[in-house]
Amino acid sequence: MSFIQQIQNFSGNTPVNRRRALLGLSLLALSACSRSEQGTKIADSNVAYWTCPMHPFVRSQDPKGKCPVCGMDLVPVMKSKATADAANEGPTTAATATSSVDVSNGMVNIAPERLQEIGVTTEAVTDRTLTRPLRAPARVIVDESGLRDINVKAGSGFVTKLYANYEGKSVRKGDPLMHVLCEEWLRTQTDYINAYRAWKRTPTMSPGNSIALDNQLWLMRARIRVWDLSDDQIHSLEKFALSTNETDLRTGRGLDGSFDLIAPFDGYVVKKNVVEGMRFEAGQSLLTLANTSQVWIVADFPEDQAQFVDVGQKMTVTFPSLPKYNFTSEINFIDPELDEAQRRVHVRFVVPNDKGALRPGLFAEVSGETPLGQRLSISSGAVVPTGDKYIVFIDHGGGKLEPREIQTGVHSGDYDEVLSGLNEGDRVISSANFLIDAESRIQGVLKTWGTHQ
């Protein structure tokens, strides 16, 4: 039977009895609320309000409330503590009765036991041997210094047969690229054969005449090399000069007005400007060949690393798609201009490519380091970034921590160079700074500390 039913049975059905019962019920409820409120006030007489450790702007009178921002349990702020915070215009909270954080004279006071519980460690500011790590993405490109333009320099003519007939075609040194018919080639051969035969017939002549003929032969060889003939082609022509007779030479019997343009090295066709049967003029560009015996690796270093790279500096080159290819190479060239779009500096390495595995367009990575010598430094974990400032907590012992602004320099591995704000031998908090720097604590600390600057 419910409590209301019991009251109804007790009071009966008369109006007077019902009014008396309701009046008694109301008095009973008011008495219960009064006792509950009195008990709460007695239990929480020293608590000013309840707040969130991470969001001190949250205030509540409900001890069982949750933070509406992060959902954490609210913690009590004692009346004496709240009064001190109001005087300093910097609200801080007490996380627990044994691990409160107080602000006085720019100091953070945390019980040593609490520091030990949260795993706080310290280190001394000292000189260390620092190095500046360097790393940049890179790519393989064609060795521009090895590009070769294929043309006929000494005369015009026609392309009767084209062997290197598409871009990207691989060629080996000595392979024919095209067969060309040139109008001046017959006369050039005849002049060279006459000079060579005359040189061969002079061993018994006077030394003076022999020297003159030697000079004439070298002059003819220099003229014939303008046709980009290989040594084998020149030797074949000299062999023919000794086997022919004067009659055949006058009639041109055995001579051909065409010849092959030969690949000067191993490579491939980068550009093709010719088709079979086309007429060309002297010096006209027909093909462009790229040498594959070596390639360039161009690394793009961020501008903040540019001051640490120099010509001759050795670095490691790796390839994500070729795990077995990793080697050390020297910087061959540094672009004097900064790429304004990417804010990077182009650095070049010249790398041998004997097996041809390093294809232009391949991605690579370049890494190295530059020694910086002895510099004052601390662990990177000791530095707390707060907007555009960097803060460290100096340990004065007994749980007294002093927040101090510092200026940092080069980042080297796990350490940061200290430019100002600390002296050698100072002890700083090197771990668990994220707990000390909780918003509920650090905001009030920095406000108070700022008034002493």
Secondary structure, DSSP 8 states (H G I E B T S, - for coil): --HHHHHHHHH-SSHHHHHHHHHHHHHHHHHHHHHHHHHHHHHTTTEEEEE-SS-TT-EES-TT-B-TTT--B-EEEEHHHHHHHHHHT-----SSTTS--EEETTEEE--HHHHHHTT--EEE-EEEEEEEEEEEEEEEEE-GGG-EEE--SS--EEEEEESS-STT-EE-TT-EEEEEEETTHHHHHHHHHHHHHHHHT-TTS-HHHHHHHHHHHHHHHHHHGGGT--HHHHHHHHHHHHH--HHHHHHTTT--SEEEEE-SSSEEEEEE---TT-EE-TT---EEEEE-SEEEEEEEEEGGGGGG--TT-EEEEEETTEEEEEEEEEEEEE-SS-BTTTTEEEEEEEEE-TTS---TT-EEEEEEEEEEEEEEEEEGGG-EEETTEEEEEEE-STTEEEEEEEEEEEEETTEEEEEES--TT-EEE-S-HHHHT-HHHHHHHHHHHHTT-
